[in-house]
Amino acid sequence: MSTQTLDSPAASARERAAGRSALMALVTRLHFYIGLFVGPFILVAAVTGTLFVLTPQIENLLYADQLRTGSAGPAQSLASQVQAAQVRIGAGPRLFAVRPAPGPGDTTRVMFTQPGLGDSESRALFVDPATLEIKGDMIVYGTSGTLPFRTALDYLHRNLMLGAPGRNYSELAASWMWLATLGGLAMWLAGRRRRPDPARSPRLRTRRLHVLLGLWLAVGLLFLSATGLTWSNWAGGRVDQLRAQLGWITPSVSLKLPVAGAPAAQGEDEHAHHHGGMAGMDGMAMTSTPAPAGDIDRILDTARAGGIDSDQLEIRPPRTADQAWTVREVDRSWPTQVDTIAIDPATYAITSRADFATFPLIAKLIRWGVDMHMGILFGWPNQLLMAAIGSALTAMIVLGYRMWWLRRPAAGASGQTLTQAWRELSWPARLMVAALALALGWGLPVMGASLLAFLAVDVLRSWRAQPPKALTRRA
């Protein structure tokens, strides 16, 4: 009896060690599967995202003739600038929004919607404020007004230019990147006491570099994964449902003119510029009466008097007779200026407003997170940081593939599968892992579908690894 009592602590310690070993075997196998099968998608997202955040200056050079003007003299009225654009574009397209010149030497952007444009796209005419000369005519994208060069990179990063089905690639990358990061950290913590000489083999040197990059990038990768998921298709829908239930919707102005019983406005979509759905575009396309532009100067004066003081702003005319004009700031750098007001076209009274200073903390964090992900929150330092993370992530993935290549199994060999690692867990641990997988599969549907693909690969590998059954003869 005393021997059993003395042995029980040691037995419990061995049991716990076996449990940790089995769990780490599962984490290691999952980390390997993510790197092998999801790694290419993360690699493409890293390369295209790095290119995207580095291109604003390139775009300013490419489109300098459209964005800048050398004309001297005072600017003509904003209504005259809009009229010049309307005369050039003709009667078909409808006025969607106007972005006054941010400063001297800049052009005014007058945007129109017309049939044939994609989601979140508008046709922009660039007007010289002094001479009313049309300096350019281009398709721009999203609430950020991205020009064609960056729009192409945005589509490449977001959906590989494959449309809606292509968005699954970027969601797949974002869904697994956070788990790969946490798994890598767990593997490092479990093996940090072993310090092999990095000079012993090329594989160990490659592994050491891979691990060091992962440690340095961990926080950045978790951030990119989380913010990327918020504007993904399937997981983003789950996030929107959660935000609605918790009251975390970003405030927005009501376009309805003051009428008793008018419904409240819905929350603003911070990702409209990045996944389609520029607010109001579809309604603008269906309106039967062109929006008036003659009062736009007074609308702008009212907005300035009402506290809209950013140099970068956008004015949208009402889509229907019972709606207000909207004026909003579009400067998402630091400090963030994204206040919005609605103005009654009859009385020029401000009927609704949504000031960033009054946003709930969660809404502010989401706004800042999205803008930092795109490299615009802190200007060029933000660009360099995101580019450095993207470049280092690219190198880490390449090193991971080199590691696998150097230790790849011989032809016909078969290592442990994911399901085999799961079966080595204790029953409580198996149930916990299964429940966690189901929860993640519901919250991140693309992850759930790809996990089923991982398991299908496991089944195939197990089937191929089985030795052929020996043929027996009956005596």
VEXFITOR-969802 format. One record per residue (C-alpha): residue in one letter; x negated, y negated, z. Coordinates in steps of 0.02 Angstrom, whole numbers, plus 50000, padded with zeros to 5 digits. Last residue first. Example, Ala and Ser with C-alpha at 12.3 -4.5 7.8 and 13.67 -1.06 7.14 Angstrom:
! VEXFITOR-969802
s493165005350357
a493855022550390
//
This chain:
! VEXFITOR-969802
a502945131647608
r503675114947580
r502485102947508
t502035086547586
l501645070347499
a500715058247608
k501565041547629
p500605027347552
p499675016747679
q500615001347739
a499694985147701
r500834980847554
w502384981647664
s501584971147800
r501024958147674
l502764957247597
v503594955647767
d502384942047817
v502664932447655
a504534933147691
l504164926447866
f503254911547792
a504704908547673
l505894908647821
l504764895647899
s504924885547738
a506814884947757
g506714879747939
m505414866347904
v506524859347766
p507984859447888
l507104849148022
g508354847448164
w509174864348131
g507544873448096
l506764865048247
a508134871748359
l508044889248282
a506144889748300
l506264884048481
a507534897748518
a506414910748436
v504884904648533
m505844905348698
l506544922548660
r504814929248617
a504074921448774
p505404929548883
w505074946348797
s503184945448817
l502194940748664
e501354953748552
r502884954048440
w502584935848391
a500804939748332
q501484954048226
t502804942448153
l501484929648104
t500394942748021
q498734949748080
g497444952647945
s497554962947787
a496074968847686
g496384974347506
a495074962847433
a493924956547570
p494574943847690
r494204925247666
r492894918747787
l492024906147674
w493614902447577
w494614899047734
m493334886747798
r493254878247627
y495144876647632
g495054868247802
l493654856847743
v494774851047599
i496174847847723
m495024837847837
a494364827447691
t496124822547638
l496574818447818
a495034807447828
s495554798147670
g497344795747732
i496784790047904
a495544777747829
a496854771247707
m498084768647850
l496784759047950
l496194748847800
q497964743647756
n498364739147937
p496794728347942
w497364720647775
g499024714247841
f499584718648017
l501304725747978
i501034729447792
g500184746447785
m501724756547737
h501654766747898
m501444750347993
d503044743847915
v504044759347959
g503384759648137
w503704741048164
r505524742648109
i505754758548210
l504984750348364
k506114735248344
a507674745948330
i507144755748485
l506854739548582
p508614733248547
f508644718548424
t508854701248501
a507194694248439
f507554701448266
d509024689748246
a510624696348168
r511844682548121
s513664680048080
t514824666148022
i513574652047992
a514634637747928
y514444631647751
t516324627947749
a516864636147587
p515354647447553
d515414654447731
i513614658747778
a512914675247842
i511254675647935
t509764687447938
d508154687348041
v506734698147973
q505184688648026
t503944700548107
p502444692348189
w501564701548112
s502034706847936
r503814711047887
d504164694647797
v505864697347716
e506904683947800
r508734684647762
v510074673747687
t511784681047658
w513234672647570
a514934677247641
q516294689047582
d518134686947545
a517894682047362
t516864697447322
r515034701447300
p514444686147396
p512794678347341
r511154685147408
i509724673847464
e508024681447503
l506644674647613
q504774673247622
d504214656247686
s505034660647852
d506054647347942
i507824654347950
g508334644748107
g510084638648065
a509484622247989
r508464632347865
a509984643247827
t511084628047799
d509804620447681
l509714636947584
i511614637647567
r511594619447510
d510344623947375
i511364639347325
d512944629547292
g512874630547102
a512464649047099
p514204656547091
a514314675647087
p514964682646924
t516764688946939
s517254707046914
t516194714847051
m515694732747013
a513804730446994
m513744719647148
g514584733147251
d513304745747193
m511884734247238
g512544729047407
a511254737347516
m509804744247418
g510174762747425
g508584771547377
h507254780047481
h505914767347521
h506694750047514
a508244756247604
h507164762947745
e507664750647881
d509494754447848
e510574740947928
g511984745248046
q513784743847993
a514764727647996
a516284725748105
p518024727248032
a519094711448008
g520574711148128
a520824692448119
v519854685147975
p518154676747986
l517304680147819
k516714697947801
l514854699647770
s514514705147949
v512684703647994
s511584718148044
p511014726248206
t509884741648193
i510824756948256
w510144764148419
g511854767248497
l511424784648559
q512674793548446
a512194782848296
r510344785648327
l510604804348336
q511584804648174
d510254794048088
v508884805848148
r509844820848080
g510014812047912
g508154808347914
a507834826947939
w508744830747777
n508194816547663
s506634809147740
w506634791247804
t506384795247989
l505284810247947
g503894799247879
t503874789048040
a503634804648145
s502334812748031
l501344796848011
f501304793848199
l500804811848239
l499434810548108
g498794794148181
v498734801148358
a497794816748303
l496564808548184
w495004808348293
l495334825948358
g495724832648185
l494164824748111
l493094832948246
v493934849848217
h493644849748029
l491844844248053
r491534858448177
r492394870948063
t491294866047916
r489724868148023
l490384884948084
r490734890747906
p489034885147843
s488214896147974
r487144895248132
a486814876548123
p488384872348219
d487694882048370
p489224889448453
r490004879948596
r491334890748675
r492094881248819
r493184871248698
g494094886848637
a495814884948716
l495764866048708
w495274866448524
m496644878948482
a497924868248573
l497354852748479
g497494862048313
g499244867648357
l499754849948402
t499104843648234
a499894857848135
l501534854348224
w501454835848179
m501034839847998
w502424852547975
s503964841747947
a502994827447866
a502294838647728
l503964847247696
e504834830347693
s503584824447563
y503914839547452
n505804839147479
r505874821847402
g505514829847233
p507304836147221
a507944817947225
g506904811947078
l505404821347010
m504204806547011
l503124815947138
n504514812347264
r503914799547391
h502084797247352
l502314797347163
y503864786347176
d502874774047282
l501404774747162
a502554770447017
t503364756547119
r501624749947160
f501274746946976
p503054741246933
l503234727347065
t503904730447240
g505294718647292
s505164723547476
t507034726847484
g506824739847350
y506084740147178
v505694727547042
i506014728946854
m505114715246761
d505374698846665
g503984686046678
k503494667846674
i505174660346628
e504864641546616
l505924631046733
t504564617546727
a504314614246913
p505014630046995
d504174641546866
v505404656146856
f505044674746874
l506484685346810
a506844701046909
r507844716146855
s508424726547003
e508024743847069
s508634751147234
d509334766547146
g508894766746963
l509374754046832
g510444759046684
p511844746646709
q511344729246769
t510834720846929
f509964704046929
m508524696347026
v507884678547021
r506094677347086
t505414659847107
t503614657447055
d502154652547165
g500984637647140
p501604628747295
g502354640747421
p503544655347449
a504474652147284
p506314655547319
r506884673647319
v508584675047236
a509774689747242
f511014700047139
l511544689246993
r512444699746864
p511744706746702
g512824705146545
a512974686446511
g511204682746454
i509494685346532
r508744668846476
v510234657946519
q510404666446688
a508564663546727
a508704645046686
q510294644046791
v509394651646941
q508014638646926
s509274624646909
a510204630847065
l508544630947159
s508344612647121
q506784607347030
a505074608947110
p503974593647116
g502504591846998
a501064602446939
s501144618446839
g499784631446867
t500984645646900
r500834661647001
l501824677747017
q502094681846833
d500354677346771
a499554685246925
y500404701846891
l498884713146883
l497924703047012
n499344703047139
e499584721547104
i497774725147145
q497954715547308
p499504725647354
t498674742147300
l497764749547450
v499304755747543
f499934765347392
l498284773747349
t498134780547526
g499934786747519
t499594795647355
v498064804547425
a498854809047593
a500514814747517
v499584825747392
l498534833447532
i500064836347642
f500854845747496
p499294856047468
g499154859947655
v500924867047667
f500454884847614
l498684887647678
g498604874547815
i500324878547882
y499974897147875
f498324895047968
h499124884548104
l500494897748121
r499174911448140
t498224901348271
v499804897148368
l500334915448369
a498594921248426
m498624907448556
l500244914448626
a499534932048633
s497974925948723
r498994915748845
g500074930948884
a498564942148905
a497784929549024
r499404928849123
e499474947749134
r497654948749186
a497964935949322
s499494945349381
a498484961449388
a497134952749488
p498414945749608
s499264962949620
d497694973049656
l497534967949838
t499344971749874
q499244988249783
t497694992849882
s498594988150043
m500005000050000
//
